[in-house]
Amino acid sequence: MFWLKKVIGFWLMPLPLCVALLVAGLVLGRTARGSKLGRRLVWAAAALLVFFSNRYVSLHLLNPLEERFPAIPEASSHGSAPAALSGCRFVAVLGSGNTDTPGFPATSRLSPSGLARIVEAVRILGTLPGARLIVSGPSEGGHPTHASVLEQAAVSLGVDPRRITRVEDAHDTEDEAGAISRLAGGMRIALVTSASHMPRASYLFRKAGADIVPCPAAFESEPEIKSAWDQLGFDCESLERSTLAAHEWIGLFWLELRRA
């Protein structure tokens, strides 16, 4: 089921979907019977690529996900934790991604979202002296686990390694929810993940029985677009935002199907 979700999810992402429609259209266009359908598929691929590359579209796909949970504010001047974090005994960072480039420090091997997550977790951990840090992520291709890279990054940012627990056998958010919930044993968790991913993650953690405080990081969208001219922009960054949003909306749709 895990790999089936990955394969289906990949081909539903904007760029792979557009490429698939384009290739299908070009192949059908070479046949007598399918030429009309082929042209329509090519035009559909082009239209979808332009649609998902638009700044207005990408921001309005992503904003509803990132606005559901507010960012955790800065600690007070005397260093005490924000009221929202009251009672948290764990700070859990969900897995993202990393490279395995030899000689690079852990902070440079993490993906942008992975780095944003661990930095936010370390910030929150600094306001919770008695809390433990849980880092999550499996190994891919025989390389060190993502959890171990997150741990190295946290230590380089000043966290005592004795405060860190690794979860290295969870392959998706649902696995992470179960494993981290068991580790917490009912105690409150400050849950750190990307803002766009938080709606899905919070649902799965609460379904697993966890008491969580959502702590979103790695915000990609903006509260509002500054001018009408900004809305007309087309770029790779917008396509990337649309891809991120599509991944999460498809994930939420899948959860709704399972609940039905």
N, C-alpha and C positions, 0 to 999 in steps of 0.2 A: 504493500500500500504506500509506503514512504516513497519508493522510486516512481511509482505510478503518479503520485501527486507532483513529484518533481518534473517528470516528463510532460504531463498535461499543462502544468503551470508554466513551463518554459515556452511552449508553443502558443500560449495565450498572451504572452508579453508583446507589447506593441511592435518592436523591431522584428522578432522571429515571425510573428503573425503576418506582418507586411511582406517579409521575404517569402514566406510560404505562399501567400496569395499571388505575389508577383511571379514566382516560378511556375505555379499551377497555371496562371494566365498565359504565360509565354509558351508552355507546353501545349495547352489546349488551343492556343492561337495558331499552331502549326497544323491543326487538323481541320478538315472541312466541316465536320459537324460541330466542333467545339469552338470555332473561331469567334463567334459572337460572345459566348460566355467568357472566353479567354480575354477578350478586350475589356469586358466589364470587370473581371478580376484584377487586371492590371490597373485600371482606373481606380478601383476600390483600394488597392494597395497604396497607390500614390496619395489618394485623399486621406487615408488613415495616417500615413506617415506625416503629412502636413498637419493634420489635426493634432496628433500627439506631440508634435514639435512646437506647438504654439504656447507662448508663455501664459496667456490667459487660461487656456485649457488645463495646462499642467498644474498651475497654482490652485485652480478651483477643483481639481481632482484630489489634491493633497491636503488643502486647508481643512476640510471637514474631519479628516483623520487626526491632524495635529492639534486641532482646537479642542478636542474632547477632554484633555487633561492639561492643566496649567503646569508650567515649570516650577520647580521648588525654588523659593526665594533664597537670597543670601542669608547666611547666619547673622544673628544680631551682633552688635558691636562688642559684646562681651563673650562672643564665641559659642553661645548656646544654640542648640538645634532649632530650626523653625518648628512651630507648633504642629505642622502637618506630619512631622516625623516622630512625634511623641510615641514612645514605647517600642520603636523599631530595634530589634536585636540582630537583624541581618541586613546587609546591603547586597542584593543579588544583581549581577550583570549578565544579561543574556548574550549568547554568542553572536558574532557578526562574521568577520572574515579577516584573514591575514595572508601575507606572502611569506615565503621562507628563504628570503635572500640572505646568503651568508654574510656575516659581518655587520649587518644592520641591527641597531638596537630595537627592542621590542616595540617601542612607541612608533618607530618608522616602518615596522612590518605590519602594523594593524591597518585595516581599511579605515577610511575617514569616519564612518559610522562607529566602527569598533573603538577608535581612539576617542571620539566624543563620548561614548558610553563609559569607558574606563575613567576618563578625566572627571566626568560628572559623579561617578561612584566614589572616587577618591575624595572629591569635595564633600559629598554627603557623609562619608565615613569619618571625615575630620570633625564633624559636629556630633558624632555618636561614639564616644570613647569606649563604650563597652560592647560595641557591635562587631560582628565578624563580616568579612567580605567573602561572598561566594562568586566564583567566576566559572563560566560554563562554555563548553565547546569541544567537539570531538577532534580526532586526528583525521587527516585526509592524505592518502597516498604514502603512508608510512612516516610522515613528518611529525614534529611535536604537536601536541594537541593545541587547539585554539585557547583552551583554558590555561595552559601553561604559558602561552604568549601573553595573555591578559595578566596573569600573575606576575610575570617578569616586568611588564609595564607598570603595574601597581607598585611593585617594590621600588622601581626606579623613580617613581613619583613620591616615595617616602613612606609607603605602607609597610608595617612590620610583617614579614612573611608568616609569622606565627598566627596572625589574624586571618589568614586566607585559607579557604577551602575550595578545592577544585571539583567540578562535576564534568567528567570527561567522556561519558557514554550516552549523552543525550543528543539525539540527531535532529530534533526539531523542537518547536516551542512547546508542544504538548508533552514531549519527553522531559523537557526542562522543568515544566510546571510540576510534574509528578515527583521528579528527583529532588528539586529544591524544596518543595512542600514537605517532603519526608524529613529532609535535613532540619528544617525549621521547627518541626514538631509542634505546630500551632502558634509559634511566636510570630510577631509582626515582622514583615519583610519590606524594606524599601526596594522596590523593583525598578531597575534601571534598564531601559531599552530605548530604541529610537522612537521619537514622538509618533511617527506614522505607524509603527508596529505596536504601540501601547494598547490601542483598543482590542486587538486580537489577543495580545499577551495577557492583559488583565482579565479578559473573559476566561481564558484557559486556566490561569492561576486560581481564580475564584472557584471555577468548576472543580479544581483539584483540592479545594478546601483551604487554600492559603489566605491568610490575613495580610493583605498587601497595601502599601501606599505607592501609587504610581508616581514615578520620578522620570519623566520623559527627558530625552537628550537628543542631540543631532537633529534639530529642527531644520527643515529644508524649505519650507514655504514662508510666505510673508502674510501678515494680517490683512493687508489690502494692497492693491496695485496703485502705484503713484499717479499715473496718468494714462489717458487713452492710448497714447503712442506706445507705452510699455506693453500694452495688451497685444499689439500687432507683431511683436517680436517672434522670431522662429530661431531656435538654436538647439544644439545637442544637450545643453543643460536642461532645457524644457523636456526633451525626449526622455532624459534620465529620470526627471521628476515624475513624468507620466508613467514610466515603467515601475517606479517605486510604488506609486499609488495603485496601479493596476494589480501588482502583486498582493497588496494588502486587501483591496476590495474583493479580489477573487478568494483570498483566504477567509474573509468574513462571510462571503457567500457560501463557501464550503461548510463553515460552521453552522450556518443557518439550515443548510440541507440536512446535516447530521442531526440537528435538533428536531426537525420536522417529523 
